[in-house]
């Protein structure tokens, strides 16, 4: 009985539905094409949306250093988020802590970091060898134009033919000098290290608190700024896996650097890294200063320096074997190998290192790695014209590293730095160089195993 | 004879002032520098005469949103100290009462092991359970150092309270717990204050744990202060202003509670 009633109800329901359906069909014939096309259009635009924003909804974790680059890219990120629908969470740390934090996170096998800033010459080799850095497979994208990056800038990021990061900030060693003082004393801008030494000797006036030359004297910090002296004298840190810091070329480079700072430098130079050295020059207490070109805004800002309009920029002087300043990539963007958002991460890197973005950043004073940007007015506008010339020339001459490329860069820098300290203190450089060379060789050998 | 003593006293007074000045100099320099521009800080003209500017403090609070970091630091320091006390006070009492020296030493091991060796295991555990960049992970991490500290300060404190007090309470019908809460806890306030301040300061200044376990949301002051150091630029003025901001609360708390700290530290110095 129960079943019968159910069957009756079912039949009734079907009849009811049938009526509704037929009624609908009758009324809908006219409207059908319109409805269909509207549906199609909606589908198409959704597809288009999906094509232009394939990664919408992805969240990227971007870990950066405290750097002018970070400050400038930050306000632009919403643009990228709007274009792609990718959300970017940015964190930034002081460089040493950045390395520390990334090392802990990578060691623990965490995949939460997607894109990070890396110093190719400092932690790059360790990160890459540990397999933490993802390979950039799409470097032949024509819109992005990889060939536009100078060779020197990508040199430190290519290992075994594979690209492990994209340069974002480059740096060269240059000679800063005091235009007014040189003019007053009728001294031309030094073109060689010998001329630099003579000029520094002439201008050195310690009794009145004025010094001929200032540069970094602190053990490890000085090594990078010493490298251009070393190359200029025909030396290098290592060659074919052999330490070469006790060669006659290297010894003469140590002596030159040491003598400049010992005889014509300010007191306390052994404790100086760039903030102290640039402080001395910025206070108008030194005639010459050699350091990275990326520091120039510190000298032009009247809040920080009293020599803004008196500072000249020159190509790093030639040594006995030619003019070879370093020309390095100080910072690059890399993708973590374990990141789960590889494609979206690449999308971000491509956007941040595009010609457009780099032109905008360089227009605000970040010396970038793209040759085409250096050729535009926008790319040059925030740099003093003299400096643009120096940078362009250095780009042609420079060496792509300013410290030995090793995993234990810090240790090697301490060893090499100890010879610089010996030279500045005026002690036996040959002996110190021999000793340091052995220690340095031990570091190299350890890494080969 | 009398004049001689007066002179010795004066000399001693001068000496005290001289030593105080030497100790205070870095602090004074920091305070002054926080009101100077970059150029004034680097200049070698007079340290004391300059046109003060409030710009550095504006940078710290307006551009870098320090109120948030202060809140983070306060929260983490306060809660890690509080939980440290909740667990540490009964523990130290039990250790003192039943002479559980082995237990006390095993707790001390947590402080003997260098903190950095915890970093990677912690990060793995905390990231697996999704606690990285939360207050909870920071509070737990800071308790690792705060808790043993509280326990060790309090053990010696409880050992020196006459146990007749507890016995009388028991005779009058108190439970052990009751005796602890009603009699011993109120008596140990100076020790608690000392231990709490030191645990609080530890957490407030802790850098290493916070570096790895905190993120953008939970960044604490010691990490945030590095915002003013960057690759090719150091904002000394703002750095000093931030340093003053970090030091001030601790200074105020310590000055207010100083009486207790001293009495807490000397407790047990003379047994009798």
HADDOCK unambig.tbl for C-alpha pairs under 7 A between the chains (distance, minus, plus):
assign (segid A and resid 66 and name CA) (segid B and resid 227 and name CA) 6.53 0.50 0.50
assign (segid A and resid 66 and name CA) (segid B and resid 230 and name CA) 4.67 0.50 0.50
assign (segid A and resid 66 and name CA) (segid B and resid 231 and name CA) 6.47 0.50 0.50
assign (segid A and resid 67 and name CA) (segid B and resid 230 and name CA) 5.24 0.50 0.50
assign (segid A and resid 67 and name CA) (segid B and resid 231 and name CA) 5.42 0.50 0.50
assign (segid A and resid 91 and name CA) (segid B and resid 216 and name CA) 6.09 0.50 0.50
assign (segid A and resid 93 and name CA) (segid B and resid 227 and name CA) 6.94 0.50 0.50
assign (segid A and resid 94 and name CA) (segid B and resid 226 and name CA) 5.96 0.50 0.50
assign (segid A and resid 94 and name CA) (segid B and resid 227 and name CA) 6.78 0.50 0.50
assign (segid A and resid 94 and name CA) (segid B and resid 229 and name CA) 6.38 0.50 0.50
assign (segid A and resid 94 and name CA) (segid B and resid 230 and name CA) 6.01 0.50 0.50
assign (segid A and resid 95 and name CA) (segid B and resid 231 and name CA) 6.96 0.50 0.50
assign (segid A and resid 101 and name CA) (segid B and resid 211 and name CA) 6.74 0.50 0.50
assign (segid A and resid 101 and name CA) (segid B and resid 212 and name CA) 5.56 0.50 0.50
assign (segid A and resid 104 and name CA) (segid B and resid 120 and name CA) 5.81 0.50 0.50
assign (segid A and resid 108 and name CA) (segid B and resid 120 and name CA) 6.11 0.50 0.50
assign (segid A and resid 108 and name CA) (segid B and resid 123 and name CA) 6.86 0.50 0.50
assign (segid A and resid 108 and name CA) (segid B and resid 124 and name CA) 5.45 0.50 0.50
assign (segid A and resid 279 and name CA) (segid B and resid 42 and name CA) 6.58 0.50 0.50
assign (segid A and resid 283 and name CA) (segid B and resid 43 and name CA) 6.71 0.50 0.50
assign (segid A and resid 294 and name CA) (segid B and resid 232 and name CA) 6.91 0.50 0.50
assign (segid A and resid 295 and name CA) (segid B and resid 232 and name CA) 5.63 0.50 0.50
assign (segid A and resid 298 and name CA) (segid B and resid 233 and name CA) 6.99 0.50 0.50
assign (segid A and resid 303 and name CA) (segid B and resid 37 and name CA) 6.71 0.50 0.50
assign (segid A and resid 303 and name CA) (segid B and resid 38 and name CA) 5.87 0.50 0.50
assign (segid A and resid 303 and name CA) (segid B and resid 39 and name CA) 5.35 0.50 0.50
assign (segid A and resid 304 and name CA) (segid B and resid 38 and name CA) 5.12 0.50 0.50
assign (segid A and resid 304 and name CA) (segid B and resid 39 and name CA) 4.44 0.50 0.50
assign (segid A and resid 305 and name CA) (segid B and resid 39 and name CA) 6.03 0.50 0.50
